[in-house]
């Protein structure tokens, strides 16, 4: 299952941002998402979790994803 747009991004259980869109990438073979992340967490490689429903681990990455 993919995270949903509007889901909260968290670090250590504290709000760090918001998922804005999610799409499946056939080239990468997985879901990718865009979102807003608080400046202090916007460092490449920072690990975040997506709250709500099923927990998802995500990572701050540079664009483009490939």
N, C-alpha and C positions, 0 to 999 in steps of 0.2 A: 504494500500500500504506500502511496505517496503522501507526503505532507500536504495540507490544504492551504490555499491562499487565505490569509487572515490569521494564520496560526502564530502564536508568540514564539520568538526565539529566546532561549535562556542560557545563562552561564551560571553554574552553581545555584540553580533554582531561582535566579533573579532575572527579571526581564532585560533582554539585550537588544531586541529588535522585533521585526515583523516580516513574515513571508508575504510577498506581494503576488507572485505567480509561480506556477509549477508546470513543467512539461516533460514528457518522456523524450529522451534523446536516443534515437536509434544508433547514431554514431558512437555514443559512449555506452550504450546498453544499460542505461539507468535514468532515473529521474534527475532533473536539474531544477533549481529554483532560484528566483531573484527575490531580494528583500532589502529592507532597510535595517542597518545595524548601527547601534550607538558607536560613536567615534572611538571610544576606548577599546571596543571589541573588533574594530574593522582592520585588524592586522592579519595579513595573509597567513593561513594555516590555523587560525584560532578555531577551536572546536566548540560548537554550540549544540544545543538540543532543541528540538521542536516540541512544544507542549501540546497537550490536547489529544485525546484518543490514544493512538499508538505512538510511543516515543520514537523519534528519529534522531540519529546523530548526523550533524552537518558540519561543514568546514568552510571558512571564508576563503574564497578563491578569486584569482584575477580573471578578468574577461579578456578574450573569449575563453571558454572552458577547455578548448582543445589546443 
